[in-house]
Amino acid sequence: MKKAYKAIATFALSLSVFIGGAMVISPTTTHAASISDNIISTGEHYMHTPYRFGSASGNTSTFDCSSFTQTVFKKYGINLPRSSRAQSQVGKFVPRNQLQPGDLVFFYSPIHHVGIYIGNGKVLHTYGSPGVTITDMSQGWWSNHYATARRVL
């Protein structure tokens, strides 16, 4: 009888350590993923909002590329500089083949455009007549003018 209790207690302790260990490890990944999901969702909320070069910070009736990223990230406590060039200097460099949703992606050389990588080669950003839109950056003009990426999450 004592052996059975000891075996059950050992099993229960092992299970609680296993579950507890998993809980300690996973929230970091889950937390970052949920923030990036929220950032993307917030950005998509502004789909088709008109583009206007030089839009003021905090204005949500029009955006330029950097005011768009600044506004979306600020809602989650991440303060970005006002210009795309300045935003390209914050956070951590990310190689193109390691992009994750929520990363900032930059275009032209020198930097003149920024957007939010949403996965599957797509960027959420604003420019010209479409306003806030989603573009495939894995081919064509956007692929050819890709400059760099930064992770601020």
Number of C-alpha atoms within 10 A of each C-alpha: 6 7 8 9 10 11 12 12 12 12 12 12 12 12 12 12 12 12 11 11 11 11 11 10 10 10 12 11 9 11 12 14 16 13 16 22 15 17 22 20 13 16 20 17 12 20 16 15 19 19 21 18 13 14 17 15 15 14 11 15 12 22 28 26 27 27 27 30 27 22 21 26 24 14 12 14 8 12 15 22 15 18 19 24 18 12 24 25 13 14 15 13 15 16 10 14 6 8 19 19 22 26 24 29 26 26 21 14 12 9 18 15 24 31 27 29 26 22 14 12 16 17 26 26 29 31 18 12 12 14 20 26 19 19 17 16 19 14 11 9 10 17 13 12 16 19 19 18 27 22 17 16 17
